């Protein structure tokens, strides 16, 4: 509003001068489309605009105001339209607006985006996102695909929140063969090691497909391999990708069918952040959040009792015991694991009760356990051990100790074992003299996987 014509302030509607800044009259935001209407007015050397709104028809109050302006010497010059297409001008784009998941591809992979080829990469990505919904129980952000001619021509790069987290190569004219060393040695091709499958493999020519199948190798097409990489990576990175707005949208959908469960989290941002912490920790341990009703009921009760989010996670795990265990069983329906011995149970319990223990101290005090678990896993091989069984009070601490060194080993409390699941204890993890270490011993590096984001990888040999 111009301050040198105070009589215009009493008209009851907005009049804008050219030198004015528009004072919030444009309700459109990013992604919205529409049009706003103004009437241009002039008087001597002055120019102003009468704001009409998004509807070009003059309402009665606008007509009355226009008549008052005409009586005061203003002359209408015509109409002005401002169109909004939902896009922002590049120089004014907020720097924090970034794609949370971005896939960059090299020159030789551009045919995967060619419309004349049906743009197969885009179709596969949509199918992948649908698979992840069924796997995780929530929608992950859109995956933006762009070309990057600075990459090696057969390489692709995955970025999460703008940071590169995974890179690998695929070859569109070859097949990816996975098998035992003796099988692969019988095939001609480029030897590689796949970081996701954690196995040796070979890129072979299509003409060798029949021979590879006769040898018993598993064959993957290049696009199928890329989707397998993305599925594994995004599933393990899901907890990093679930933002507060994502949780709000998820709970808002739940409110349609279960308002009593959902509304407490929608009414309080503090409660919503609490629920976000619970969901993110469940996802970090590869537990789907498809049963949102159960998770919401348990987390809501814990929030009402002012129980810390970490303890709420443990309560949710018990309530989800069947889903938790069923994902770990083998082909015979057995859950094979190691039992934590009483000496380590007591040590971890002492750590859990010590409120002064920092993350660094926890890792240092847990070095013995890491060594013993790895040793026992080697002893019971080739049994497919997938879990470590602990007492309820020590599960969370044991998980923190082992998650970096042995990330693929699930840590399951005894009260989380579903009664219908067959449990097989392959061995017990107990303290031995060989496992004693001093405070100066470095932490074993251990195997790391996609959850730690260090997959930069395979290349031709």
Secondary structure, 3 states (H helix, E strand, C coil): CCCCCHHHHHCCCCEEECCCCCCCCCCCCCCCCEEEEEEEEEECCEEEEEEEECCCCCCHHHHHHHHHHHHCCCEEEEEEEEEECCCCCHHHCCCCCCCCEEEEECHHHHHHHCHHHCCHHHHHHHHHHHHHHHHHCCCCCCEEEEECCCCCCCEEEEEECCEEEEEEECCCCEEEEECCHHHHHCCCCEEEEECCCCEEEEEEEHHHHHHHHHCCCEEEEHHHHHHHHHHHHHHHCHHHHCCHHHHHHHHHHHHHHCHHHHHHHHHCHHHHHHHHHHHHHHHHCCCCCCCHHHHHHHHHHHHHCCCCHHHHHHHHHHHCHHHHHHCCCCCCCEEEEEEECHHHHHHHHHHHHCCCCCHHHHHHHCHHHHHHHHHHHHHHCCCCCCEEEECCCCHHHHHHHHCCCECCCEEEEHHHCCCCCEEEEEEEECCCHHHCCCCCCCCCCCECCHHHCCEECCCCC
